[in-house]
Amino acid sequence: MAACVQTPTMAQQTDRDLARRAAIHPVSTNADMRRWLARVPVTRDFPADFEAMLRGQAALYSIEMSTSPGCLPCGDLWTKLSAFRVRYGWQVRTLGQEEAMLRSGHLGLPWVGNPVAWARPLSDPNRMVPIAIGTDHGANIARNAWLAARMLTGTRAAVGVRAMSKFTGIVGVRAPTSSSQKRR
């Protein structure tokens, strides 16, 4: 019986493949996309300063997204970001694939393809926070932009990432454990 030896290169490729499959939700029709989005929880509770903060800081931030022709999630995300721009006043623009790959590498993220949306301060092109991979509900995109702005102005990144993952379902939530329980 032959043993299968996995080299570091093979393991790295497997990790990339897993990341790609986890982050990109391939859809071929609008109905497929609606079914996928129906499983994503929608943020319903926002802090009291949510709208005022997003509008008040519109001159400080932009959202940039990667896209490709014929990509349904790209079109859906662009439509939602356009509505975000109208509602909150933030600039929204597209990025080329090469720039998006560089940004992913800069943050140590695997490149997963299109679309990816990034929030960044207009004054510093080297600081950015990814706010959407694939598409999402408009409320979740707004929440992620708010969290990104908070992280870019001093809120610890771990707090913002934990908040994003809690509400998007990207990272599963473990059942609470009690430290007072004694194991037998």
N, C-alpha and C positions, 0 to 999 in steps of 0.2 A: 504494500500500500504506500503510495507516494505522499509525502507530507507537503503541505502548501506553506511556503515561507512568504511572509509579507514583508517587503522591504520598506524602509522609511518613505520612499517615494510613493509606493503603492498606498501606504497608510495615509499620506498627505492627500493623495488623489481621492481616496475614499471619503476623507473628511470634507473635502471640497464638494464632492457629489452629494453627500448628506446635507450640507449647508444649502446647496443649490435647491435640492428637492424640498427642504423645509421652508425656504424663504420664497420661492416662486410657486405660485399656484396656477398652473397652466389651465387656461380656459380657451375654448374655441368659439363659443357663442356668448351673446349677452345673457341668455338664460343660464348658462353654466356659471357665469360671473355672479349673477344675482343669487344663485343657489349657494355659491361659496360665501358670498357676503352675508347671507342669511344666518350663517353659523357664527359670525363674528359679533361679539357683544358691542352694543352701542353705548358710549358714555352718556349718562343722563344727568349726573350731578357735577356741577362746576363750582369753583370757589367764587366768592362774591366779587372779586376784582377781575374775573376772567375776561369779560368783554372789554372793560376799560383798559386793562393792561395790554391786550392784543391791539386795540386801536391806538392807544397812546404810544406804543413803541413801534408802530408801523414804519416810521422813518429810519429805524435802526437796523431792521432785519430784512432779509429776502429769503425766498424759498426757491430752490433750484432742483430740477428733476431731470433724470436721464429718460430718454424715450427712444423708440424705434418705430419705423413705419409699419402699419398694420397690427400693432400691439393693442389688443382690447383693454387690458388693465392700464396701459399708458394713457389711452384716450379717456378712460374713466377717471383716472387720477388727475389728469389735466383739467377735466371739467370741474372736478371738486376743488382743485386748487384755484381755478378761475373764480369760482363762487366765493372761496375764502378771500381772494384778493379784493373782490367787490365789497364784501362784508367788513373786512378788517383793515384794508388799505395796504397790505404788504405787497412788495414786488414779487412777481413770479416769473421765472424764465426757465428755458430748457438748457441742458448740458449735453455736450457730446459724450459718447461712450468712453473715449480715452480719458477725459477729465473725471468722469464718474469712477473709472477704475482706479485712477490715482488717489481719489478721495477715499475709496474703500481701503486701499492699501495703507494710506496714511493713518487710518484708524485701526488697522489690523483686522479689518473685516474681509471675509472671502468675497470676491466679486461674484455676485449672483445674477447679474443681468439687469434687464429693464423691467419695470421702472423703479427707481429709488429717488425719494425726495429728501432734500437736505435743507435745514434751516441754518442760516449763518448771519453774523453781523455784517452789515455793509462796510464797516470800517476795517474788518479783518478777514480777508479771504481764506486764511489758514485755519480758522476756527469754525467748526461746523458740527451739527448733530443730525444724524439720519432720523427722519420723522415718519417715513413710510417706505416699506418695501412691498412692491405689488400695489394694490389699491386698498382702500379702507373706506369706512363711512366718513362723511364730512365732519361729523361731531368728533370723531376720534382723531382726524387729521388736525383739527383746530386744537384739541387737547394736547396732542403731541407737539404742535408748534409752541403752545403756551409753556409746556414743560421744557422744551429746548431753549426758549428765551430765558427761562428761569435758570437753567443750567449754565447758559452762556454769560449770565450776570452774577454767578456766585453760588447758586444752590449746588450742593455736592452732586456730582454726576451719578453716583450710586443711588441717590434718592430719586432722581428723575428717571433713571432706567428702571428702577423697581416699580415706579408708578406707571410707566408706559407698559411694562410687561404685565402688571397686575390687571390692567383693564383690557389689553388687547388679546390676552390668551396666548401670546407667543411663548411665554414661559409658564408652565403649570404651577399652580399654587399647592404647596404641601399642606396636609392636614395639620392643624395646630397640635403641638405636643405639650404636655404639662410636665413641668419639672418636679412637681410634688408627687407624681405617681411613683410608687416603688415597684421595681421589677422583681418578680419572684423566680 
